[in-house]
Amino acid sequence: MRESHFLASAEVDRYLAFAPGPLKEIALELRNMVASVCPEATERILWGGLSYHNSRHGGPVKGAICQIELRRDHVRLSFIHGVRLMDRTSLLGGDRLSKRFLVLKSIEAAPWGEIRQLIEEAARLDPSTLTPLFHGKG
């Protein structure tokens, strides 16, 4: 089995260098949470964010756990397979076929317990065992 691969701190610091302090704090807290929930994850800077996937389930798309995206005034935590997650408190937004996300504007207001549950569930999700979401006309 492949070991985890998290980026060097210097590389993450470069990615976060221009983020306002509060957003950087949120992003680092999310990164630490992913590392504690899924230490075997692979971390990359991909698609403009810190992207995490479980290589046991596939690459950055099929094995996707989540992505931390810095925006002008918030951090977006995205789940490529978000439609498959149990969103018990209706945190996730988005209207794409599968991808869902939540917006975090302050570390104090973030629902950390619920976020941890979403990350845990996304880390366990193996899309190869699921039926397709959309069946086109054949």
Stockholm file with secondary structure:
# STOCKHOLM 1.0

chainA/1-138         MRESHFLASAEVDRYLAFAPGPLKEIALELRNMVASVCPEATERILWGGLSYHNSRHGGPVKGAICQIELRRDHVRLSFIHGVRLMDRTSLLGGDRLSKRFLVLKSIEAAPWGEIRQLIEEAARLDPSTLTPLFHGKG
#=GR chainA/1-138 SS CCCCBCCCHHHHHHHHTTSCHHHHHHHHHHHHHHHHHCTTCEEEEETTEEEEECTTTCSTTTTEEEEEEECSSCEEEEETTGGGSCCTTCCCBCCSSSCEEEEECCTTTSCHHHHHHHHHHHHHCCGGGSCCSCCCCC
#=GC SS_cons         CCCCBCCCHHHHHHHHTTSCHHHHHHHHHHHHHHHHHCTTCEEEEETTEEEEECTTTCSTTTTEEEEEEECSSCEEEEETTGGGSCCTTCCCBCCSSSCEEEEECCTTTSCHHHHHHHHHHHHHCCGGGSCCSCCCCC
//
